Amino acid sequence: MAVDTGEVDTSHPTSVRKYFRTCGLTPPNVESYETQAARCLKQLAEKSTKIDKYLYLSALRNTNVHLFYRLVVDHMKDLTPLIYTPVVGEACMRWSEIYMQPEGLYLSYSDRGHIASILQNWPQPNVEITVITDGSRILGLGDLGINGMGIPVGKLALYIGCGGIRPEATLPLTLDFGTGNKALKEDPLYMGSRNGRITEEEEQEFMDELMTALTEIWPGIVIQFEDFKNPFPALERYAGTYTCFNDDIQGTGAVILAGFINAVKRTGIPAKDQRAVFFGAGSAGVGVAKQIVEFFMREGLTEDEARRKFWLVDTKGLVTNDRGDKLADHKVYFSRPDNEGKQYKDLGEVMEFVKPTILMGLSTIGGVFNSDILTKMGEWNEHPIIFPLSNPSDNSECTFEEAMKYTGGRALFASGSPFSPLEFNGKVQTPGQGNNMYVFPGIGVGSILSKATIVTQSMIYASATSLSTSLNASETSQGWLYPDLARIRDVSAIVAMGVIRAAQEANVDREMHLRNMTDEELEKWVKSKMYDPHAETRRIGDEVKEIMAEPSKTMTFKESRL
C-alpha cells in the first residue's frame, strides 16, 4: 500500500500524462478543477447515508489525493464532519465490516522484538508525523480494538487539510493490544486479536520499543497519541525525550483554554473571582482544568490559589480528600480539602455549594445541564460561561438553544459538538465550538518546522494563546469565542508561529535561522511550507517540463518528490 501520488488525474495536461505513461487511463479531456469538483460533489450528494459519504470520500482520498484535499480545503465546514467527527465514530464501530484496503499501519503485540522491521514496510521514506492509538477508548464509544484505525486516518487528514502537512509525510498507526470488548471478540468479521488486553507492564515494554524504532527510522518524527484509555503513562514517560504530545489531554485543554480566555475577557471578572465547576473528572477534564490553572497563574494567582478555583464532579459527586474512595491519580491534584466533612453527591448540590461563574461539561451525559441548572447560572452571573464539551451532539450536556433560552441569551457558550446559529432577541447568535482541529494541526506543523526536540508545555500553551488572538475584527465584533473554521489554514499558520516561538524560547528548536525572522517573515515562511493541493497540478506540470528539458537527469519524478 502506498499513499496515492496523484499521477492519474483528469486535470493533468497531455505532457504530464505522457511522462507518467497514464495516457488512456483517463478519458482524453483535460478538465478544470471546477468540473472535477462539480462531479465529486454531485456524487457525494447522491449518497444516502453518512457512512456512504464517508466511504466515498475515503475512496477519493486513496485514488486522487490532491483532488480530495482540494475539496476539503474549499468545503472545510461541510466535509470535515464527514471525514472525522462525528461520522468517523460510526466508521470505527463498523471498521472491520467496511474495510476495503490498507490505510495505515497495524502493529500487534506479537510484533514485539521486531517492531522496526514492520515499520519499514511503510512505503513512504520521509514520515514527519504519526498519530497512534491503541483503540482502547475511541471517542465516547469505548474499546474498539483495531477498529479504532479510523481515528489516526481521519486525524491525519485534518493535519493535511488544515495544517498543510504533505500527505506522504503522515503515518496512521494502530496498536493491537487485544480487546476487552466481548461483542468484538464474538464478531466473525473483526480483524484484530480476540485476546484480552495486555497488562500495563507489557504495554510499557512494547511502547518503549516502538518509540525507539519510530525515531531511529524517521529522526525528528512528531508523535501524537490519541484515544488511549489511560493517556497519562505514555505522556509522562516519553514527553521529556521524544517530540510527542497527547491531543486528548493537551490539545483539548489548549483549544478550550483559547475560548475560555476570550470568554473571561468578555465577563470582566478577574481570575481571583472565578469559580469553575467541572462535571466530568476524566483525563480530558483534568487536562482542560490544568491548562486553565496555568492561565490563572499567569493572571497573578499562585498555583495553589489557581487550582482551588476548580470543583470537579464525577459519578460519585464532588471530588474531595475525605470522600472515602481511592481517587484515580489524575484527580488528586484538584481534590477539595475544604468541604468540612460534607459530601456533595450530585451536580445540583455542588452547584448550590459553589455558585460557579464557569460550568464545564466533559461527562458524555446528554442533557445533564438541565433548565434548573442553566437558569441558576443565569441568575448568579451576568455572563455565565457554559461549555458543554462532550461529543457527539447527543452526549452534549446541553444544547446552544437551551443555554441561551435559560440564561436570557447571556451565556458565553462553546461546545464540543457543532450547533447551528439561532436568532435570540432579534439578533443572530453564533455558538462557539471548541474543536481540537483549531490547535493540533498548528502544534504539529510548528513542531515539525522548528525541528523541536520535544513538545513543551509552553508550546501547548502558546497554541492556545495564539488561537485566542487569531479572530479577525468581524469575528470579535460579533462576540465569537473562536474564529470561523473556513479560515482554518490561516489560523493553523498563526498557531504554528506561536508554537515555533515557544520552542525557541524553551531552546528546544533546531531550525536556528527562524530565530532571525520577524513575525511577518515567519508567517510568510510558514505558509510557504504548507502543502497546497490547488498548486499540485501546476507544480507537477512544471517539474515534468524541467525534467523533460534536461534528459540527462537520472532521478525519476517520483523520487524527486520524496
C-alpha positions, 0 to 999 in steps of 0.5 A, a space after each residue: 500500500 502506498 499513499 496515492 501520488 496523484 499521477 492519474 488525474 483528469 486535470 493533468 495536461 497531455 505532457 504530464 500524462 505522457 511522462 507518467 505513461 497514464 495516457 488512456 487511463 483517463 478519458 482524453 479531456 483535460 478538465 478544470 478543477 471546477 468540473 472535477 469538483 462539480 462531479 465529486 460533489 454531485 456524487 457525494 450528494 447522491 449518497 444516502 447515508 453518512 457512512 456512504 459519504 464517508 466511504 466515498 470520500 475515503 475512496 477519493 482520498 486513496 485514488 486522487 489525493 490532491 483532488 480530495 484535499 482540494 475539496 476539503 480545503 474549499 468545503 472545510 465546514 461541510 466535509 470535515 464532519 464527514 471525514 472525522 467527527 462525528 461520522 468517523 465514530 460510526 466508521 470505527 464501530 463498523 471498521 472491520 465490516 467496511 474495510 476495503 484496503 490498507 490505510 495505515 499501519 497495524 502493529 500487534 503485540 506479537 510484533 514485539 522484538 521486531 517492531 522496526 522491521 514492520 515499520 519499514 514496510 511503510 512505503 513512504 521514506 520521509 514520515 514527519 508525523 504519526 498519530 497512534 492509538 491503541 483503540 482502547 477508548 475511541 471517542 465516547 464509544 469505548 474499546 474498539 480494538 483495531 477498529 479504532 484505525 479510523 481515528 489516526 486516518 481521519 486525524 491525519 487528514 485534518 493535519 493535511 487539510 488544515 495544517 498543510 502537512 504533505 500527505 506522504 509525510 503522515 503515518 496512521 498507526 494502530 496498536 493491537 493490544 487485544 480487546 476487552 470488548 466481548 461483542 468484538 471478540 464474538 464478531 466473525 468479521 473483526 480483524 484484530 486479536 480476540 485476546 484480552 488486553 495486555 497488562 500495563 507492564 507489557 504495554 510499557 515494554 512494547 511502547 518503549 520499543 516502538 518509540 525507539 524504532 519510530 525515531 531511529 527510522 524517521 529522526 525528528 518524527 512528531 508523535 501524537 497519541 490519541 484515544 488511549 484509555 489511560 493517556 497519562 503513562 505514555 505522556 509522562 514517560 516519553 514527553 521529556 525525550 521524544 517530540 510527542 504530545 497527547 491531543 486528548 489531554 493537551 490539545 483539548 485543554 489548549 483549544 478550550 483554554 483559547 475560548 475560555 480566555 476570550 470568554 473571561 475577557 468578555 465577563 470582566 471578572 478577574 481570575 481571583 473571582 472565578 469559580 469553575 465547576 467541572 462535571 466530568 473528572 476524566 483525563 480530558 477534564 483534568 487536562 482542560 482544568 490544568 491548562 486553565 490553572 496555568 492561565 490563572 497563574 499567569 493572571 497573578 494567582 499562585 498555583 495553589 490559589 489557581 487550582 482551588 478555583 476548580 470543583 470537579 464532579 464525577 459519578 460519585 459527586 464532588 471530588 474531595 480528600 475525605 470522600 472515602 474512595 481511592 481517587 484515580 491519580 489524575 484527580 488528586 491534584 484538584 481534590 477539595 480539602 475544604 468541604 468540612 466533612 460534607 459530601 456533595 453527591 450530585 451536580 445540583 448540590 455542588 452547584 448550590 455549594 459553589 455558585 460557579 461563574 464557569 460550568 464545564 461539561 466533559 461527562 458524555 451525559 446528554 442533557 445533564 445541564 438541565 433548565 434548573 441548572 442553566 437558569 441558576 447560572 443565569 441568575 448568579 452571573 451576568 455572563 455565565 460561561 457554559 461549555 458543554 464539551 462532550 461529543 457527539 451532539 447527543 452526549 452534549 450536556 446541553 444544547 446552544 438553544 437551551 443555554 441561551 433560552 435559560 440564561 436570557 441569551 447571556 451565556 458565553 457558550 462553546 461546545 464540543 459538538 457543532 450547533 447551528 446559529 439561532 436568532 435570540 432577541 432579534 439578533 443572530 447568535 453564533 455558538 462557539 465550538 471548541 474543536 481540537 482541529 483549531 490547535 493540533 494541526 498548528 502544534 504539529 506543523 510548528 513542531 515539525 518546522 522548528 525541528 523541536 526536540 520535544 513538545 513543551 508545555 509552553 508550546 501547548 500553551 502558546 497554541 492556545 494563546 495564539 488561537 485566542 488572538 487569531 479572530 479577525 475584527 468581524 469575528 470579535 465584533 460579533 462576540 465569537 469565542 473562536 474564529 470561523 473554521 473556513 479560515 482554518 489554514 490561516 489560523 493553523 499558520 498563526 498557531 504554528 508561529 506561536 508554537 515555533 516561538 515557544 520552542 525557541 524560547 524553551 531552546 528546544 528548536 533546531 531550525 536556528 535561522 527562524 530565530 532571525 525572522 520577524 513575525 511577518 517573515 515567519 508567517 510568510 515562511 510558514 505558509 510557504 511550507 504548507 502543502 497546497 493541493 490547488 498548486 499540485 497540478 501546476 507544480 507537477 506540470 512544471 517539474 515534468 517540463 524541467 525534467 523533460 528539458 534536461 534528459 540527462 537527469 537520472 532521478 525519476 519524478 517520483 523520487 524527486 518528490 520524496 
